[in-house]
Amino acid sequence: MSAAGRTKRITPSAIEAMKGTRPIVSLTAYTTPIARLLDPHCDLLLVGDSLGMVLYGLESTVGVTMEMMIAHGQAVMRGVESACVIVDLPFGSYQESKEQAFRNAARVLKETGSDGVKLEGGEEMAETVAFLVSRGIPVFGHVGLMPQKVNTTGGYRSLGRSNEEADKIRRDARAITDAGAFALLIEGTVEPLAREITASVDIPTIGIGASPACDGQVLVSDDMLGLFSDFKPRFVKHFAELAPTISQAVEAYAQDVKARRFPGPEHTFQPKT
């Protein structure tokens, strides 16, 4: 495709400017074929560390590595023409110091060609976010439920029900906004609090298990597509039910193979006469 005909990519600055205009559409993507399918419909694609659970069968995101994130970031970038692509920094790759965070964030951008990184944390990560942003790395913040901290926060549960929890999330959101993040993911947070934060910050909020008042929404694509029929958190809507469809297709394939109905003559290569 020529430069003149190339689709213009959505930048982090463009995502930030969408606050108050229309809802921002976001989904997770981990592979090239899925990225190609999602790209025409999404403003932002998140290469989330949720891939550890979705693709690798891990019990949490804690075991995800930089190499895994970079490999899948590269795959997604091969399938994207227009969406803004953000890659999660995995657990242990940025918490030690702002210098460590910069080294790993810069590596992600260099090796994947993505548009920015996402990291979890509030007040304790504000200095790191400011350090990255001042050095040219767009940062997507993440407050509320933080899956990388699941081992210290008592599991996966909605937050903000107590005054103490709510005040902490408010402070976190303000700190990450003031540090220069271009957008803020709010996860697993009671609806009135997510709504309040959305109205109080100057950057877009992207909700997952938060509020319809957020400036945008994100879901794990495999959840949204109904690929896990036995897993449906309250905040997930199945826009398709692909798990039974795939199972039925595999069953039909297995039956055809066993009955020698597949492959048929039309699926084989014959010598030319």
Solvent accessible surface area in square Angstrom, and as a share of the most:
residue,aa,sasa,rsa
1,M,154,0.69
2,S,73,0.47
3,A,81,0.63
4,A,107,0.83
5,G,48,0.46
6,R,151,0.55
7,T,58,0.34
8,K,176,0.74
9,R,67,0.24
10,I,41,0.21
11,T,62,0.36
12,P,15,0.10
13,S,83,0.53
14,A,41,0.32
15,I,0,0.00
16,E,70,0.32
17,A,75,0.58
18,M,26,0.12
19,K,54,0.23
20,G,76,0.73
21,T,96,0.56
22,R,124,0.45
23,P,98,0.62
24,I,2,0.01
25,V,68,0.39
26,S,5,0.03
27,L,22,0.11
28,T,5,0.03
29,A,1,0.01
30,Y,9,0.03
31,T,46,0.27
32,T,22,0.13
33,P,85,0.53
34,I,58,0.29
35,A,0,0.00
36,R,145,0.53
37,L,123,0.61
38,L,17,0.09
39,D,11,0.06
40,P,97,0.61
41,H,140,0.63
42,C,8,0.05
43,D,8,0.04
44,L,0,0.00
45,L,0,0.00
46,L,10,0.05
47,V,0,0.00
48,G,2,0.02
49,D,8,0.04
50,S,23,0.15
51,L,0,0.00
52,G,0,0.00
53,M,71,0.32
54,V,28,0.16
55,L,75,0.37
56,Y,108,0.41
57,G,64,0.61
58,L,66,0.33
59,E,164,0.73
60,S,22,0.14
61,T,3,0.02
62,V,41,0.23
63,G,46,0.45
64,V,6,0.03
65,T,59,0.34
66,M,20,0.09
67,E,101,0.46
68,M,33,0.15
69,M,0,0.00
70,I,9,0.04
71,A,54,0.42
72,H,26,0.12
73,G,0,0.00
74,Q,57,0.25
75,A,18,0.14
76,V,0,0.00
77,M,36,0.16
78,R,160,0.58
79,G,7,0.06
80,V,16,0.09
81,E,94,0.42
82,S,23,0.15
83,A,0,0.00
84,C,0,0.00
85,V,0,0.00
86,I,0,0.00
87,V,0,0.00
88,D,5,0.02
89,L,0,0.00
90,P,1,0.01
91,F,92,0.38
92,G,43,0.41
93,S,6,0.04
94,Y,2,0.01
95,Q,72,0.32
96,E,144,0.64
97,S,39,0.25
98,K,59,0.25
99,E,78,0.35
100,Q,24,0.11
101,A,0,0.00
102,F,64,0.27
103,R,150,0.55
104,N,27,0.14
105,A,0,0.00
106,A,19,0.15
107,R,81,0.30
108,V,0,0.00
109,L,40,0.20
110,K,170,0.72
111,E,76,0.34
112,T,12,0.07
113,G,43,0.41
114,S,10,0.06
115,D,29,0.15
116,G,0,0.00
117,V,0,0.00
118,K,5,0.02
119,L,1,0.01
120,E,7,0.03
121,G,0,0.00
122,G,0,0.00
123,E,75,0.34
124,E,94,0.42
125,M,12,0.05
126,A,20,0.16
127,E,119,0.53
128,T,11,0.07
129,V,0,0.00
130,A,42,0.32
131,F,32,0.13
132,L,0,0.00
133,V,52,0.30
134,S,83,0.53
135,R,124,0.45
136,G,58,0.56
137,I,9,0.04
138,P,40,0.25
139,V,0,0.00
140,F,2,0.01
141,G,0,0.00
142,H,6,0.03
143,V,0,0.00
144,G,5,0.04
145,L,13,0.06
146,M,19,0.08
147,P,17,0.11
148,Q,8,0.04
149,K,75,0.32
150,V,14,0.08
151,N,121,0.62
152,T,118,0.69
153,T,52,0.30
154,G,69,0.66
155,G,25,0.24
156,Y,110,0.42
157,R,112,0.41
158,S,41,0.26
159,L,22,0.11
160,G,7,0.07
161,R,180,0.66
162,S,53,0.34
163,N,129,0.66
164,E,143,0.64
165,E,43,0.19
166,A,8,0.07
167,D,61,0.32
168,K,77,0.33
169,I,8,0.04
170,R,89,0.33
171,R,115,0.42
172,D,2,0.01
173,A,1,0.01
174,R,91,0.33
175,A,21,0.16
176,I,0,0.00
177,T,15,0.08
178,D,100,0.52
179,A,16,0.12
180,G,35,0.34
181,A,2,0.02
182,F,10,0.04
183,A,0,0.00
184,L,0,0.00
185,L,6,0.03
186,I,0,0.00
187,E,22,0.10
188,G,9,0.08
189,T,4,0.02
190,V,28,0.16
191,E,59,0.26
192,P,94,0.59
193,L,7,0.04
194,A,0,0.00
195,R,117,0.43
196,E,74,0.33
197,I,3,0.02
198,T,11,0.06
199,A,91,0.71
200,S,61,0.39
201,V,5,0.03
202,D,116,0.60
203,I,8,0.04
204,P,0,0.00
205,T,0,0.00
206,I,0,0.00
207,G,0,0.00
208,I,17,0.09
209,G,25,0.24
210,A,17,0.13
211,S,4,0.02
212,P,109,0.69
213,A,36,0.28
214,C,8,0.05
215,D,22,0.11
216,G,1,0.01
217,Q,76,0.34
218,V,6,0.03
219,L,26,0.13
220,V,21,0.12
221,S,3,0.02
222,D,23,0.12
223,D,12,0.06
224,M,26,0.12
225,L,38,0.19
226,G,0,0.00
227,L,56,0.28
228,F,67,0.28
229,S,79,0.51
230,D,135,0.70
231,F,109,0.45
232,K,121,0.51
233,P,29,0.18
234,R,244,0.89
235,F,86,0.36
236,V,7,0.04
237,K,122,0.52
238,H,30,0.13
239,F,125,0.52
240,A,32,0.25
241,E,94,0.42
242,L,61,0.30
243,A,20,0.16
244,P,56,0.35
245,T,77,0.45
246,I,86,0.43
247,S,69,0.45
248,Q,117,0.52
249,A,60,0.47
250,V,87,0.50
251,E,102,0.46
252,A,54,0.42
253,Y,128,0.48
254,A,34,0.27
255,Q,92,0.41
256,D,46,0.24
257,V,64,0.37
258,K,171,0.72
259,A,51,0.40
260,R,215,0.79
261,R,143,0.52
262,F,78,0.33
263,P,78,0.49
264,G,13,0.13
265,P,115,0.72
266,E,131,0.59
267,H,96,0.43
268,T,56,0.33
269,F,204,0.85
270,Q,127,0.57
271,P,115,0.72
272,K,200,0.85
273,T,182,1.06
